[in-house]
């Protein structure tokens, strides 16, 4: 049995927050002049101008565009995070440790204690299993990422199973390089959603897809407060997330599609 743990890797949930915030802040972050929605931008609110013309959904099982991927990285935790300095060794996210069977086809994952969803419920192996199964069964555009491991709607319930509250099993169809499997589990489509909340908002067998396109049910550093299509996306800070800034309450992304307009607003301060 090949074993590994998060102690062998750099990174934690708090450092994860810093990394994913950089995905936003590499784009010009600005405090805007008064607008119709806010008379004055409060000091504890960060506002950023960015084109959101590619934003069509915020469901992790469906999102495949740049803007949506950036946003859900701040709403949800993943099992692993891509490691740009060492792609062969993804950084653990929700996973504390893992082991691989001798034949290389069975992966056993142990989740960290403590991470909670927006409603305060602990993230469990059942949620992780549900999230992977849901993504495969919905079979939206990014589902091909998981199909690389031999996962399909007809076999997914047998291939991904919870063992107990913190442990789950993933079976792949052949002996892949572990780096491939772990990198697949660092993709946006494997973001862990709150099973109970998603199923409570499911309609006509859609696994909550219509609801989750414009709502969040994650354990990340932010929560989706509102998405006004063509105007802005508003995120509230999750105070239960390690490492969040005590001086920040809200993050607003204004949908400003013209670079000249973004520049003008920056100059005006």
C-alpha angles and dihedrals in degrees: 000000000000112000136190137168139198090254088074091061135063115244143064137193090274094049087045088060091055091049096050093044087058088061087065101035097053082075113071110281113204142172106232129218117251114305133181094266097050125029090204127004106245118232092243093057123084116204123193131186115222138146110256096179091125095052109112104143142011097202107119091215090057110028115106104151127097099247095046092047091052092050098047089049084069096044100047140040120227130210090244137006125223112255109215093189093052112017091182091063113050116197116250115251114173091353118096098183141345142192135201127215120243092254090054094234103099123065120190117198130193115199124219120258117245111031111127137193125239091274092052097255116140117253107248139189088253089062092049091049092046091051093054094043091047093052092050095045094047087052096199123166098287093048089097087075090067094039087067086076094052094261115148137161091257095055106025098101091056095041099052118042138162115237098186138330093300106020131074139169129229118191119196127195098243144008100285125177105272089232090063094051094046092046090052087054089053093060123107093249090066094057107135115245129193103263095201096050094044094049091046087060097042118123129192094347095306095130089234093300097139092047096043092053088078104019135059133229104173145116099234130122092270138043125212108248099172143344115199103187112236092010117058149321115229122201127187121210116253101228091196092063115100116247101018116149113259088213097057125079105160142018120205125191112199114208099234108159103180116079090209090057091048090052093048092051091049092051091048089052 
